[in-house]
Amino acid sequence: MRNVLIKGGTVVNADCQRRADVLCVDGLIAAVGDASQWDLPAHTQVIDAGGLYVMPGGIDPHTHMNFPFMGTTTVDDFYSGTAAALAGGTTTIIDFVIPNPQQPLMEAYQQWRGWAEKAAADYSFHVAITWWDESVREDMGQLVQQEGVNSFKHFMAYKNAIMCDDETLMNSFRRCLELGAMPTVHAENGEMVYLLQQEMLKQGISGPEAHPLSRPPEVEGEAANRAITVASIMGVPIYVVHVSCRESAEAIARARGRGQRVYGEVLAGHLVVDDSVYRHPDFAFAAAHVMSPPFRDKSHQAALWHGLQSGQLHTTATDHCTFCASQKAAGLDNFTKIPNGCGGVEERMMVLWDAGVNSGRLTPSEFVAITSANTARLFNIYPRKGVVTPGADADLVLWDPQGSKVLSAATHHSRNDFNIFEGRVVTGVPAYTLSQGVVVWADGELRAREGAGRYIKRPAFGPDFSAAAVWERHRAPQAVQR
């Protein structure tokens, strides 16, 4: 049904929570308040939300569906990945178009758009800059102005593949400033990583335990500092993806303390999984956790939580990038050949509620901020997404704070054969998920429809970016008249 009345729940937004009914009509939120005062449309489905929180559907700003990488392709395509997202209360993803070196950006973009047509949930794209010439500059303009792309990704790692050198970084950041698009970075020093990988292999350490040793926190911290410095010189805001360690979080906090517009993203996995997984005696188990940046020593988790609590880190994501055991086995004798990536798009919100709200680290409103509202604001789709208010998309999750679930590969909806949260018991689960006003998850039943997702265009020059542009105009250098 396209008309749904949600009665008796507690509406939670990033700024407040209150008891209210919510009416959804033709895919949009029509009213929030007291249903007894409304004339309901005919054939309205009524959902009793007593005891439930009614929140904006989650937005995962970092996923990789149908991703060809390291000689193979992720097992989750855009249908299975977004269906899993809906089962976990996430109603929108922002995925990545990643051109091969020398591949035209528009060609890669059209390729990814084709793959995404089967998505069950709404989706959008960041586009990676993996090389530079005048055609890349022109394609960036077309993507922003015609295709609704307002963010570009820069990999500072993966030498000899998709790594972006400093010259490309500076050219792209300057173009982002002109276009009103947010530059984002995967902050790891690719040269250092490559050197340390070779040293591990020379020492005969070829298993997954070498992966975190070749990517220590200092490698991430250095790259984060460098990218933030480039952004400061270029006068552009910057968004640092998957912040995994104290060094990177502190770099962001220092820059924000100077007034620089820097934003940080944290993965649910980095908040609760530690680097002991790489020393597990079973290769398949250890390899299943190989992702970059790697899971860290437990001491870094406190820094990430503190960043979220203090507002120095802003969004949460998953980097959902799933490879099964047979694909991970490509690195059986050489850890550098293990395809990098883990899952989590279905589990993110449950893990964050259980580890964040249930522990007292987060309030329900702060939970909404880091799972949807902040991402919507930063990537300029607020208030269409990320808030329960009239006129917004009817993308909602009805959250049962008392519901419990055991997270497992045996029951998740991803096609992957491994779950990094295996066996974790969470309290706080989605009872219902609505996408475009349609119930797609109800009491354990997934009703996702292939192709129901829409491509979401994101306008350039979001509010934070516009403020930064004004600041740069005021501090522009002036010639001295003599």
C-alpha positions in Angstrom: 0.0 0.0 0.0 1.1 3.6 -0.7 -0.8 5.1 2.2 0.4 4.1 5.7 -0.4 5.4 9.1 2.1 4.7 11.8 0.3 5.2 15.2 1.4 5.5 18.7 5.2 5.6 18.2 7.9 7.9 19.4 9.3 10.0 16.6 13.1 10.4 16.9 15.0 13.0 14.9 18.5 14.3 15.3 17.3 17.3 17.2 14.4 15.9 19.4 12.0 13.1 20.1 8.3 13.2 20.8 5.2 11.0 20.8 3.5 11.4 17.3 1.7 9.6 14.6 3.1 9.6 11.1 1.1 9.5 7.9 2.7 8.5 4.6 1.0 9.1 1.3 2.4 8.3 -2.1 5.9 7.8 -0.9 6.2 11.0 1.1 5.6 11.9 4.7 2.3 13.8 4.7 1.9 14.6 8.3 3.5 14.2 11.8 1.3 14.8 14.8 -2.1 13.6 16.1 -3.9 11.2 13.7 -7.2 11.9 15.4 -7.2 15.3 13.8 -6.6 14.1 10.2 -8.9 12.9 7.4 -7.2 9.7 6.3 -7.0 8.7 2.7 -9.0 5.7 1.7 -7.3 2.3 1.9 -4.7 3.4 4.5 -2.7 0.7 6.1 -2.3 1.2 9.9 0.8 0.0 11.8 0.7 0.0 15.6 4.0 1.5 16.7 3.3 1.4 20.4 6.6 0.9 22.2 8.6 1.6 19.0 10.8 4.5 17.9 10.0 5.9 14.5 13.2 7.1 12.9 14.5 8.1 9.5 15.7 5.2 7.5 19.5 4.7 7.7 21.8 6.1 5.1 25.0 4.2 4.5 27.5 6.6 2.8 30.1 4.0 2.0 29.3 0.7 0.2 30.7 -1.3 -2.7 28.1 -3.4 -4.5 28.9 -5.3 -7.7 32.5 -4.1 -7.3 35.2 -5.5 -9.6 38.4 -5.4 -7.4 41.7 -7.3 -7.1 40.8 -9.7 -9.9 37.3 -10.7 -8.7 33.9 -9.1 -8.1 31.9 -8.8 -4.8 29.3 -11.4 -4.2 26.7 -8.8 -3.3 25.3 -7.0 -6.3 23.0 -4.0 -6.0 19.9 -6.1 -5.4 21.2 -8.4 -2.7 23.2 -5.6 -1.0 20.3 -3.2 -0.8 17.9 -5.9 0.2 20.2 -6.7 3.1 20.3 -3.0 3.9 16.5 -2.8 4.1 16.4 -5.8 6.5 18.7 -3.8 8.8 16.8 -0.5 8.6 19.0 1.2 6.0 17.0 2.7 3.1 19.6 4.6 1.1 23.2 3.8 0.2 25.9 5.9 -1.4 28.1 3.6 -3.5 31.3 4.3 -5.5 32.0 4.6 -9.2 35.7 3.6 -9.4 37.2 4.1 -12.9 40.1 2.0 -14.0 43.3 4.0 -14.7 42.8 6.0 -17.9 39.1 5.0 -18.1 36.8 8.0 -18.8 34.8 9.0 -15.7 31.5 9.2 -17.7 32.1 5.7 -19.1 32.6 4.2 -15.7 29.6 6.2 -14.3 27.3 4.8 -16.9 28.6 1.3 -16.2 27.8 1.6 -12.5 24.4 3.1 -13.2 23.6 0.1 -15.3 24.6 -2.3 -12.5 22.5 -0.4 -10.0 19.2 -0.6 -11.9 18.3 -3.7 -9.9 18.7 -2.0 -6.5 15.9 -2.5 -4.1 16.6 0.7 -2.1 17.5 4.2 -3.1 21.1 4.8 -4.1 23.5 7.5 -5.1 27.2 7.6 -6.1 30.5 9.1 -5.1 32.9 9.0 -8.1 36.6 8.2 -7.6 39.4 10.2 -9.3 42.1 7.6 -10.2 44.0 9.7 -12.8 44.1 13.2 -14.2 44.0 15.1 -17.5 41.7 17.7 -19.0 39.0 15.1 -19.8 38.7 14.2 -16.1 38.3 17.8 -15.3 35.5 18.1 -17.9 33.8 14.9 -16.8 33.7 16.1 -13.2 31.8 19.1 -14.3 29.3 17.0 -16.3 28.8 14.6 -13.3 28.1 17.5 -10.9 26.0 19.7 -13.2 24.0 17.0 -15.0 24.1 13.8 -13.0 23.7 15.1 -9.5 27.1 13.8 -8.2 28.4 16.1 -5.4 31.3 14.2 -4.0 34.5 12.7 -5.4 36.7 9.9 -3.8 40.5 9.9 -3.7 42.3 6.7 -2.8 45.7 7.5 -1.2 46.4 3.8 -1.0 46.6 0.8 -3.5 49.8 1.7 -5.3 50.0 0.6 -8.9 46.2 0.3 -9.1 43.8 3.1 -8.1 46.1 5.2 -5.9 45.8 9.0 -6.4 49.2 10.9 -6.3 49.5 14.3 -4.7 49.4 16.2 -8.0 46.1 14.5 -8.9 44.8 15.2 -5.4 45.5 18.9 -5.7 44.1 19.2 -9.2 40.9 17.3 -8.1 40.5 19.3 -4.9 40.7 22.6 -6.8 38.1 21.3 -9.3 35.8 20.3 -6.4 36.0 23.8 -5.0 35.0 25.2 -8.4 32.1 22.8 -8.7 30.8 22.8 -5.1 31.5 19.1 -4.6 32.9 17.4 -1.5 36.3 15.7 -1.9 36.6 12.5 0.1 39.7 10.5 0.9 40.7 7.0 1.8 43.6 8.1 4.0 46.5 5.6 3.9 50.0 6.4 2.7 50.2 4.0 -0.3 54.0 4.2 -0.6 54.5 3.3 3.0 52.0 0.4 2.7 53.7 -1.0 -0.4 57.1 -0.9 1.3 55.9 -2.5 4.5 54.1 -5.2 2.5 57.3 -6.2 0.8 59.1 -6.2 4.1 56.5 -8.6 5.6 56.9 -11.0 2.7 60.7 -10.8 2.9 60.5 -11.8 6.6 58.4 -14.8 5.6 55.2 -13.4 7.2 52.7 -14.0 4.4 49.4 -14.7 6.2 46.6 -12.4 7.2 48.5 -11.4 10.4 50.8 -9.4 8.1 47.9 -7.2 6.9 47.6 -4.9 10.0 51.4 -4.9 10.3 51.8 -3.5 6.8 49.1 -0.8 7.5 49.9 0.5 11.0 47.9 3.5 12.4 50.8 5.9 11.6 50.3 5.2 7.9 46.7 6.3 8.2 47.5 9.3 10.4 50.1 10.6 8.0 47.8 10.4 5.0 44.9 12.0 6.9 47.1 14.9 8.0 48.4 15.3 4.4 44.9 15.3 2.8 43.6 17.8 5.4 46.6 20.1 4.7 46.0 20.0 1.0 42.3 20.7 1.6 43.3 23.7 3.8 45.6 25.2 1.2 43.0 24.6 -1.5 40.2 26.1 0.6 37.9 23.2 0.2 36.0 21.1 2.9 37.1 17.5 3.1 35.4 14.2 4.2 37.7 11.4 5.5 36.2 8.0 5.1 36.5 5.0 7.4 38.5 6.6 10.2 39.9 3.6 12.1 42.5 4.9 14.5 43.4 7.5 17.1 45.9 9.2 14.9 43.4 9.9 12.2 40.7 11.0 14.6 43.1 13.4 16.3 44.1 14.9 12.9 40.5 15.7 12.2 39.9 17.1 15.7 43.0 19.3 15.4 41.9 20.7 12.1 38.4 21.3 13.3 39.8 23.1 16.3 41.5 25.5 13.8 38.1 26.1 12.2 38.7 23.9 9.2 35.7 22.1 7.7 36.8 18.5 8.1 34.3 15.6 8.5 35.0 12.0 9.6 33.3 8.7 8.9 33.5 5.6 11.2 32.7 2.0 10.3 30.6 0.0 12.6 33.2 -2.8 12.5 36.0 -0.6 13.6 34.0 0.3 16.7 33.6 -3.3 18.0 36.0 -5.6 16.2 39.8 -5.6 17.1 42.9 -6.8 15.4 43.1 -10.1 17.3 41.0 -11.6 14.4 44.1 -11.6 12.1 45.9 -14.0 14.4 43.2 -16.6 14.3 44.7 -20.1 13.4 42.1 -20.6 10.7 43.2 -18.8 7.5 39.6 -18.5 6.2 38.5 -16.7 9.4 41.5 -14.4 9.5 41.3 -13.6 5.8 37.6 -12.8 6.0 38.5 -9.8 8.2 41.0 -8.4 5.7 39.9 -4.9 4.8 41.7 -1.5 4.6 42.2 0.2 7.0 42.4 -3.0 9.1 40.8 -3.6 12.4 42.9 -2.0 15.2 44.0 -2.7 18.7 41.1 -2.2 21.1 42.6 1.0 22.5 41.6 2.8 19.2 38.0 2.0 19.7 37.6 4.4 22.6 39.0 7.2 20.5 36.5 6.6 17.8 33.6 6.5 20.2 34.8 9.7 21.8 34.9 11.3 18.4 31.3 10.4 17.7 30.2 11.6 21.1 32.1 14.9 20.9 30.9 15.6 17.3 34.4 15.5 15.9 33.4 12.4 13.9 30.1 12.7 12.1 28.8 9.7 10.2 28.8 5.9 10.4 29.1 3.5 7.5 30.1 -0.1 6.7 32.4 -0.1 3.6 30.2 -3.1 2.7 32.4 -5.0 0.2 31.8 -8.7 0.3 34.1 -11.5 -0.9 33.5 -15.1 0.0 36.0 -17.7 1.3 36.9 -19.0 -2.1 37.7 -15.4 -3.3 39.7 -14.6 -0.2 41.7 -17.8 -0.8 43.5 -16.1 -3.6 45.8 -14.8 -1.0 46.5 -18.1 0.7 50.3 -17.8 0.2 50.5 -14.0 -0.1 48.3 -11.7 2.1 48.6 -8.8 -0.4 46.4 -10.9 -2.8 43.5 -11.3 -0.4 40.7 -9.2 -1.8 40.1 -6.4 0.7 36.6 -6.0 2.1 34.0 -7.0 4.7 30.2 -6.8 5.0 27.9 -5.1 7.5 25.2 -3.1 5.6 22.5 -5.0 7.4 24.0 -5.0 10.8 25.3 -1.5 11.1 22.3 0.1 12.9 21.8 -2.8 15.2 25.4 -2.8 16.3 25.5 0.9 16.8 22.3 0.9 18.8 23.5 -2.0 21.0 27.0 -0.7 21.5 26.1 3.0 21.5 22.7 3.7 22.9 22.4 0.7 25.2 25.8 1.6 26.7 24.9 5.2 27.3 27.4 6.4 24.8 24.7 7.8 22.5 21.2 9.2 22.9 18.6 8.0 20.4 18.8 11.4 18.7 22.6 11.2 18.4 22.0 7.7 16.9 19.8 9.3 14.2 22.4 11.9 13.6 25.3 9.5 12.9 23.2 6.9 11.0 21.3 9.2 8.7 20.9 12.9 9.4 24.5 14.0 9.2 25.1 12.1 6.0 22.0 13.7 4.5 23.2 17.1 5.5 26.8 16.7 4.3 25.8 15.3 1.0 23.0 17.7 0.5 19.9 15.5 0.5 18.5 16.9 3.7 15.6 17.3 4.5 14.5 14.9 1.7 16.3 12.2 3.7 17.5 11.9 7.2 14.5 13.4 9.1 10.9 12.5 9.9 9.0 15.6 8.7 6.2 16.4 6.3 7.5 16.5 2.7 10.4 14.1 3.3 10.7 10.8 1.6 8.8 8.1 3.5 11.9 6.2 4.3 11.5 5.1 7.8 12.6 2.5 10.3 10.3 1.5 13.2 12.8 0.5 15.9 12.1 -2.0 18.7 14.5 -1.1 21.5 13.6 -4.3 23.4 13.9 -6.7 20.4 16.9 -9.0 20.4 18.8 -10.9 17.7 21.9 -13.0 17.2 23.9 -11.7 14.2 25.0 -14.6 11.9 25.9 -15.5 8.4 23.3 -18.2 8.7 20.5 -15.6 8.9 21.8 -12.5 7.3 20.5 -11.4 3.8 23.9 -10.7 2.2 25.1 -13.4 -0.2 28.4 -13.6 1.7 29.4 -16.7 3.6 30.9 -14.8 6.5 29.7 -12.2 9.1 32.2 -10.2 11.0 29.7 -9.8 13.8 29.1 -13.6 14.0 27.4 -14.6 17.3 27.0 -11.1 18.6 23.7 -10.7 20.5 22.2 -7.3 19.9 19.3 -5.6 21.7 17.5 -3.1 19.5 16.3 -4.2 16.1 14.2 -2.9 13.2 10.6 -4.1 13.5 9.5 -2.5 10.2 11.3 -0.7 7.4 9.5 1.5 4.9 11.1 2.5 1.6 9.2 5.2 -0.4 6.2 4.6 1.9 6.1 0.8 1.2 6.7 -1.7 4.0 9.7 -3.7 2.9 10.6 -5.4 6.2 8.1 -6.5 8.7 8.7 -8.7 11.8 11.5 -10.7 10.1 9.9 -10.9 6.7 11.9 -9.2 3.8 9.7 -7.8 1.0 12.3 -6.2 -1.1 11.6 -5.7 -4.8 14.3 -5.8 -7.4 14.5 -2.5 -9.3 12.4 -0.5 -6.8 15.3 1.7 -5.8 15.8 5.1 -7.3 18.9 7.0 -8.3 19.1 10.0 -6.0 20.7 13.2 -7.4 22.5 15.4 -4.9 22.8 19.1 -5.6 26.2 20.8 -5.5 27.1 23.6 -3.0 25.5 22.2 0.2 25.2 24.5 3.2 28.6 23.7 4.7 30.3 23.9 1.4 28.7 27.2 0.6 29.9 28.7 3.9 33.4 27.5 3.1 33.3 29.1 -0.3 32.3 32.4 1.2 35.1 32.2 3.7 37.6 31.5 0.9 36.4 34.5 -1.1 37.0 36.8 2.0 40.5 35.5 2.5 41.5 35.5 -1.2 45.0 37.0 -1.8 45.0 40.6 -3.0 47.6 42.3 -5.1 49.2 45.4 -3.6 48.5 48.6 -5.6 51.7 50.5 -6.0 
